[in-house]
Amino acid sequence: MSNIKFYEQNIVSSDTAFSLTTALTASAKYLYDENDTTKLTSVASSDTVSEIWDMDFGASYSLTALHLANHNLKDFSIQYWSSSAFVDFSTAINTTTNSGTYGYFEEFTNVTTQKVRITGNKTIVADEQKSVGGLRVMNLIGEMDHNPKKFKLKYQENSKKFYTDAKESVFVLFGTSRKINTNFENLDADNINILQNVKFKGSPIYVYASGGDDTHERRGWRIQDIYLMNYTNAFEPKLSDDALHNGEDIKCIFEGVKPFTS
Amino acid sequence: MSTIEQLIRSNMHRPVRKLYIKRRNEDGTFEADWLRIDNYKVNEAGRVKTWGSVSMSIDDYSGKIGAFNVSNLTLTLRNDDGFFNVETDDRSIWFGYLNRKYTKVKIDVGYLDVNGSEVGVETIFEGYVDKATISDQQTSKLQVLSYQTVLKKYEVSDLIMSGGKTINAVIDLIMNQAKITKFIPFIASDVAVNSTITDTSTLKGTYWNILKDLCFKANSVPLVYGSSFQTVDRTVTGSPVWTFFGKGSANSDIFKINSYDDEGADRVRVFWIADSGESAKSVDATLLAKYLDDPETINLDEIDVGDRAAMLNALLAEWENPKPVMEFTTRFLINQVKPLDIVAIDIEGNVVPSNTFVWGAWVWGDGSVWGKNTGAINVGVGSSWKVTKITKNINSWSNKVKLELIP
């Protein structure tokens, strides 16, 4: 059972150099565009041929977790560069029987590396082109020791309403993004520090409510619900019930930095 | 996949808006490819806080016949990381390039269909940065001028023309220069009345003034659209490219009628006189009675004597009849409707009471009842209108269209 976690931004970015067996390099952006419906796809692969995707970040980064989104890989592995070879993480990501289209792998021992490799051998439906909608290579900021008392997910939108002479509605939807209102209660110093780090990180962060727990079905708490967000309200710890022996309450508002795509 | 017309006429719009720039290299040449910046970089939020609006118009000002204008555009961009700062700031997107001023700017727009695919994406504005202002509000304002302003920067005297030349030849000399074509690709001029300028050495003013003046006298309009420039006939022909539906229609386009001058008397001119004495006067007694014969004086000194009568007759034909003018707010039309296009309008209120007919009764007072259309503005679809101005509000995703009735 995991609690809500916060991660730094994706290490895979426009600065990453890609070496792909058959997939088009021009489509590599689909791995980090925060739109899991767009996919990087092999173009001439089958279950008899491995599709290898090497990613060179250009510098060494510390990483603790990977989130593989909207993919069709059944038999695959993910490794990191040890400075002399691609090797397994401490918890090896290496399966031949995967059936889920979202995969979350975490709590491997922190590694510092410049490269990551995905080797796709077989697809869930045999001999399809191998595809991945999103790859998040991340470094943990922290996991809360308990979940917020309140967690309200909203799809906020920028829209405009017009009406014709006959009062027919014409609706213009410019974009939608997510907003989460949370209320953490009775936090101890370590948990307050996590939220303080999230607030003053100076860059967007990932909010992962499920923390990688795949047992939830509620929207916002599912395995695939990992959102790149800004912490947009003031950091304002307040004593729980104004009692000195208690921890502190903190209200956090997180707003999505990328549009919601259904 | 839906067509762009289906998406415009649908009542649920999902706009596509893209902002591109093309910077100048340090040697003054433009970089080869457009750089999309509204979503720059991938892992960051949208850059554009306000998109502003652009308008394109001809003959827009009451009583000022032949005026033509392409508006400028002001964009407000998010600049909390200094992306739009001066080129000497190494965080700036212009770092390593010449400067911000004269950077080309382009806006492409379209619609998303139900599958999320882009449909009908086209350029609706192209211009260049005149000024970039950053502020402590973490924003940068880009003032973008349309390409027509490039033509205001040069005096026609720099062409050192002499002798007689046709209007087309003069316009081509202006437009087919490297300093102009790097912004506006050259298209040969083809004015309606290609008169001869007897002594081109007498032409004075900026390129833009000369173009406006010559086109006006040639019964044409200089039309800048995106990066294209052409001279087109002021007198348009053809069938409507779009029908706007208003009150009384099942699927209305018109959000609001902002104004309607149902006579259009302001711009009527029934009597034209050249400074040199030639004239053209309406022979329609009713028009002369209605609008008097207050003369409109025009200077045709630089036009060949033999061409002046034809020019005055063309102007009279264009302006002797009144043209009702209407402006309304409607859906975002991308480039489906442009200035000078012919369109139709269908605004008809309900007939009240309903027309009823008593069978077998053909005598006066038989009891049949014939209703009348309700509403102050009733315009049948049978009439044709010329688009004289479109204002495209990219921010609110609506258009204002101004039209005049084709008599």
Chai-1 contact restraints between the chains, C-beta under 6 A:
chainA,res_idxA,chainB,res_idxB,connection_type,confidence,min_distance_angstrom,max_distance_angstrom,comment,restraint_id
A,S13,B,N43,contact,1.0,0.0,6.0,A-B,restraint_1
A,S14,B,K41,contact,1.0,0.0,6.0,A-B,restraint_2
A,S14,B,V42,contact,1.0,0.0,6.0,A-B,restraint_3
A,D33,B,V42,contact,1.0,0.0,6.0,A-B,restraint_4
A,K160,B,S396,contact,1.0,0.0,6.0,A-B,restraint_5
A,K160,B,W397,contact,1.0,0.0,6.0,A-B,restraint_6
A,F162,B,F255,contact,1.0,0.0,6.0,A-B,restraint_7
A,T164,B,S252,contact,1.0,0.0,6.0,A-B,restraint_8
A,D165,B,G246,contact,1.0,0.0,6.0,A-B,restraint_9
A,D165,B,K247,contact,1.0,0.0,6.0,A-B,restraint_10
A,D165,B,S252,contact,1.0,0.0,6.0,A-B,restraint_11
A,D165,B,I254,contact,1.0,0.0,6.0,A-B,restraint_12
A,A166,B,S252,contact,1.0,0.0,6.0,A-B,restraint_13
A,E168,B,S252,contact,1.0,0.0,6.0,A-B,restraint_14
A,V170,B,N11,contact,1.0,0.0,6.0,A-B,restraint_15
A,F171,B,M12,contact,1.0,0.0,6.0,A-B,restraint_16
A,V172,B,H13,contact,1.0,0.0,6.0,A-B,restraint_17
A,V172,B,W397,contact,1.0,0.0,6.0,A-B,restraint_18
A,L173,B,R14,contact,1.0,0.0,6.0,A-B,restraint_19
A,F174,B,P15,contact,1.0,0.0,6.0,A-B,restraint_20
A,V257,B,A45,contact,1.0,0.0,6.0,A-B,restraint_21
